[in-house]
Amino acid sequence: MATTDVEVVRGSTTVGLTTSASITVVGSSAAGPQGATGPTGPTGATGAQGVTGPTGPTGSQGITGPTGPTGAASTVTGPTGATGANSTVTGPTGPTGPTGAASTVTGPTGAQGVTGPTGPTGAASTVTGPTGPTGATGAASTVTGPTGPTGAVGAASTVTGPTGPTGATGSVGAASTVTGPTGPTGPTGATGAASTVTGPTGPTGPAGTNGIIGVDGATGPTGSTGAAGANGATGPTGPTGSTGAASTVTGPTGATGPTGATGPSAPTQTTSNLMTYTMMNMEF
């Protein structure tokens, strides 16, 4: 058995050394002083991550909040949507309506149809067919239909048609202020036999348009100045003007006048009068 020397202390006096095998503790029953605190031990290792707990139950649905106020009407127009494609399907034809009363209005003239191809020329007939009965005259229309489109201009004819009869001379129209374009020159007719009768004078042609106004001539020289006219009579005198405001400027001081003449000497007073006057002054 191993032994260790132990210092035996009684009170404040060392009794001696002994071994732990034969130690007997003898001493005061009072507690010894508190020993110094030992150094802190190292921090222990971090423990393992705990097991994740189960997911809690879903909370109840919250109360729906009140509806917010309606926003102000927008002042901006949205863009126009694209135009839809044209339908290629013709809708069904509706039932035929009842026949309306006969119209008294002539409908507008339809557009000129396409000219069909020319058919073959038939053989010349030698028999004249009977004339069909004349159809009833339709009621006169009170509405003029719109004029149809003008047809294409035909090719220029190379054959001169016969000259029609001369129409009756119309009344003289109002003088035109616009000269129309000159028509094409017609073909020259054959020269007729010389007439021995003078024909009537034709109507007077329309007045020609006025010519262009010429430019202004140069300004003539200035005439001489006329003699001066006599003076007019003198007019009446005008009313007197109002009095002007009082002047606020003091005029210069006038020169000092001459010294006046010396007045007469005062009369000589007697002694008694002088004393009385003196005494009266002393009483005052």
C-alpha positions in Angstrom: 0.0 0.0 0.0 1.4 3.4 -1.0 1.7 6.2 1.5 1.8 9.9 1.2 3.2 12.4 3.7 0.6 14.7 5.1 1.2 17.9 7.0 -0.9 17.9 10.2 -2.0 21.3 11.3 -3.7 22.2 14.6 -5.0 25.7 14.6 -2.1 27.7 13.1 0.7 25.4 14.4 2.2 22.6 12.3 2.3 19.5 14.4 4.4 17.5 12.0 4.4 15.2 9.0 2.8 11.8 8.9 1.7 9.3 6.3 -1.8 9.0 5.1 -1.9 5.5 6.6 -1.4 6.7 10.1 -3.1 10.2 9.9 -5.3 11.3 12.7 -7.1 14.5 12.2 -7.0 16.6 15.4 -7.9 20.2 15.4 -10.4 22.9 15.6 -14.0 22.3 14.5 -14.0 25.7 12.7 -14.2 25.7 8.9 -11.1 26.7 7.1 -11.0 29.6 4.6 -12.6 29.3 1.2 -10.2 28.2 -1.4 -9.7 30.0 -4.7 -12.0 29.2 -7.5 -10.4 26.9 -10.0 -10.2 27.7 -13.7 -13.3 27.2 -15.8 -13.3 23.9 -17.7 -13.5 23.8 -21.5 -16.9 24.1 -23.1 -18.4 20.8 -23.9 -19.2 19.7 -27.5 -22.5 20.9 -29.0 -25.3 18.4 -28.7 -26.9 16.7 -31.7 -29.8 18.5 -33.5 -33.1 17.6 -31.9 -35.9 15.9 -33.9 -38.2 18.3 -35.8 -41.6 18.4 -34.1 -44.8 17.6 -36.1 -46.5 20.4 -38.1 -49.1 22.3 -36.2 -52.7 22.3 -37.3 -53.8 24.9 -40.0 -55.2 28.1 -38.6 -58.8 29.0 -39.1 -59.8 31.2 -42.1 -59.6 35.0 -41.3 -62.6 37.3 -41.5 -63.1 38.8 -45.0 -62.3 42.5 -45.0 -64.8 45.0 -46.2 -65.0 45.8 -49.9 -62.9 48.9 -50.9 -64.5 51.9 -52.5 -65.0 51.9 -56.2 -62.2 53.6 -58.1 -62.9 56.7 -60.2 -64.1 56.2 -63.8 -61.1 56.0 -66.2 -60.9 58.9 -68.6 -58.6 57.0 -71.0 -60.2 55.1 -73.9 -58.7 51.8 -74.5 -57.3 51.0 -78.0 -59.8 49.9 -80.7 -59.7 46.2 -81.2 -58.6 44.8 -84.6 -61.3 44.4 -87.2 -62.5 40.9 -87.5 -62.1 39.0 -90.8 -65.0 39.2 -93.3 -67.3 36.3 -93.2 -67.1 34.0 -96.3 -70.4 32.3 -95.5 -73.7 33.6 -97.0 -76.6 33.5 -94.6 -79.8 31.7 -95.5 -82.3 33.6 -97.7 -85.3 34.7 -95.7 -88.9 33.8 -96.7 -90.4 35.9 -99.5 -92.5 38.7 -98.0 -96.0 39.6 -99.2 -96.2 41.6 -102.5 -96.3 45.3 -101.7 -98.5 47.8 -103.3 -97.4 49.1 -106.7 -94.7 51.8 -106.3 -95.1 55.1 -107.9 -91.4 55.9 -107.5 -88.9 54.9 -110.1 -86.0 53.2 -108.5 -82.4 54.2 -109.3 -80.9 53.1 -112.5 -78.7 50.0 -112.0 -75.1 50.0 -112.9 -74.2 49.2 -116.5 -74.0 45.5 -116.9 -71.1 43.8 -118.6 -71.6 43.6 -122.4 -72.0 40.0 -123.4 -70.2 38.5 -126.4 -71.7 39.2 -129.9 -73.7 36.2 -131.1 -73.3 34.9 -134.7 -75.2 36.8 -137.4 -78.4 35.0 -138.3 -79.6 34.5 -141.8 -81.5 37.4 -143.3 -85.3 36.9 -142.9 -87.5 37.6 -145.8 -90.7 37.6 -143.8 -91.8 40.5 -141.6 -93.4 39.4 -138.4 -96.6 40.9 -137.2 -96.4 44.0 -135.1 -97.1 43.2 -131.5 -99.7 45.2 -129.5 -98.7 48.4 -127.9 -98.1 47.9 -124.2 -99.9 50.1 -121.7 -98.2 53.4 -120.9 -96.8 53.3 -117.4 -97.5 56.0 -114.8 -95.2 59.0 -115.2 -92.4 58.9 -112.6 -92.0 62.0 -110.4 -88.5 61.0 -109.3 -85.5 61.1 -111.5 -83.2 58.3 -110.9 -79.5 58.9 -110.5 -77.4 59.1 -113.7 -75.6 55.8 -114.4 -71.9 55.8 -114.9 -70.6 57.1 -118.2 -69.7 54.3 -120.6 -66.2 53.9 -122.1 -65.5 56.2 -125.1 -66.0 54.3 -128.3 -63.4 54.3 -131.1 -63.4 57.3 -133.4 -65.6 56.7 -136.5 -64.0 57.1 -139.9 -67.4 57.6 -141.7 -69.0 61.0 -141.8 -72.7 60.7 -141.2 -75.3 62.6 -143.2 -76.0 66.2 -142.2 -79.2 66.5 -140.2 -81.9 69.1 -141.0 -81.4 72.5 -139.6 -83.2 73.1 -136.4 -85.3 76.1 -135.6 -83.4 79.1 -134.4 -83.6 79.3 -130.6 -83.9 82.4 -128.6 -80.8 84.4 -127.8 -79.4 83.2 -124.6 -77.7 85.3 -121.9 -74.2 86.5 -122.8 -71.7 84.0 -121.5 -68.7 85.2 -119.6 -66.7 82.0 -120.3 -65.4 81.1 -123.8 -65.9 77.5 -124.4 -63.3 75.4 -126.1 -63.3 75.5 -129.9 -64.9 72.3 -131.4 -63.2 70.3 -134.0 -63.5 71.6 -137.6 -66.1 69.6 -139.5 -65.4 68.3 -143.0 -65.9 70.8 -145.8 -69.3 70.3 -147.6 -69.7 70.3 -151.3 -70.0 73.8 -152.9 -73.7 74.6 -153.6 -75.0 76.5 -156.6 -74.8 80.2 -156.2 -78.0 81.6 -154.7 -79.8 84.6 -156.1 -81.8 85.2 -153.0 -80.3 87.0 -150.0 -81.1 85.1 -146.8 -82.4 86.7 -143.7 -79.8 88.2 -141.3 -78.9 85.7 -138.7 -79.3 86.5 -134.9 -76.7 88.6 -133.3 -74.0 86.4 -131.8 -73.3 86.6 -128.0 -71.2 89.5 -126.8 -67.5 88.8 -126.5 -65.8 88.7 -123.2 -64.2 91.9 -121.9 -60.6 92.4 -122.7 -57.9 92.4 -119.9 -57.6 95.7 -118.1 -54.5 97.5 -119.3 -51.8 98.6 -116.9 -52.0 102.0 -115.2 -50.3 104.9 -117.1 -47.4 106.8 -115.7 -48.3 109.5 -113.1 -48.5 113.0 -114.6 -46.4 115.9 -113.4 -47.6 117.7 -110.2 -49.6 120.8 -110.9 -48.5 124.3 -109.7 -49.5 125.5 -106.3 -52.7 127.6 -106.3 -52.8 131.1 -105.0 -53.2 131.5 -101.2 -56.8 132.1 -100.2 -58.0 135.2 -98.4 -57.8 135.2 -94.6 -61.0 134.2 -92.9 -63.0 136.4 -90.6 -61.7 136.7 -87.0 -63.6 134.4 -84.8 -65.3 135.6 -81.6 -63.2 135.9 -78.4 -63.2 132.8 -76.3 -64.4 132.7 -72.7 -62.1 133.9 -69.9 -60.1 131.1 -68.5 -60.4 130.1 -64.8 -58.3 131.8 -62.2 -55.0 130.0 -61.6 -54.1 128.4 -58.2 -52.5 130.7 -55.6 -48.7 130.8 -56.0 -46.6 129.2 -53.2 -43.4 131.1 -54.1 -42.6 134.4 -52.2 -41.5 137.1 -54.5 -38.2 139.0 -53.8 -38.0 141.6 -51.0 -38.4 145.1 -52.3 -35.7 147.7 -52.0 -35.5 149.7 -48.8 -37.3 153.0 -49.2 -35.6 156.4 -48.4 -35.3 157.5 -44.8 -38.2 159.8 -43.8 -37.6 163.4 -42.7 -36.8 164.0 -39.0 -39.9 165.0 -37.1 -40.2 168.2 -34.9 -38.5 168.2 -31.5 -40.6 167.4 -28.4 -41.5 170.4 -26.2 -39.2 171.1 -23.2 -40.8 169.8 -19.9 -40.5 171.8 -16.6 -38.8 170.3 -13.5 -42.0 169.8 -11.6 -43.6 167.9 -14.4 -40.5 165.7 -14.7 -40.4 165.0 -11.0 -44.1 164.1 -10.9 -43.6 161.8 -13.9 -40.6 160.3 -12.2 -42.5 159.7 -8.9 -45.4 158.2 -10.7 -43.1 155.8 -12.4 -41.5 155.0 -9.0 -45.0 154.1 -7.6 -45.5 151.7 -10.4 
